Amino acid sequence: MTHESAAFALEQESRRARLVVVGNRGHSLLAGAFLGSTTVQLLHHATCPVFVARPRPA
């Protein structure tokens, strides 16, 4: 358990991982065009590849 932010905790775990998978809720077409702050931080600071999973468009 950690008391750090989710982004920081995932960034730290990326040092031991081969891949980090995160989701993007994207409730609407417009919202789905943007990434959340956790995902953006990981894309900039993770030390392994990051896969952003998105729901299928309705």
Secondary structure, 3 states (H helix, E strand, C coil): CCCCCHHHHHHHHCCCCCCEEEECCCCCHHHHCCCCHHHHHHHHHCCCCEEEECCCCC
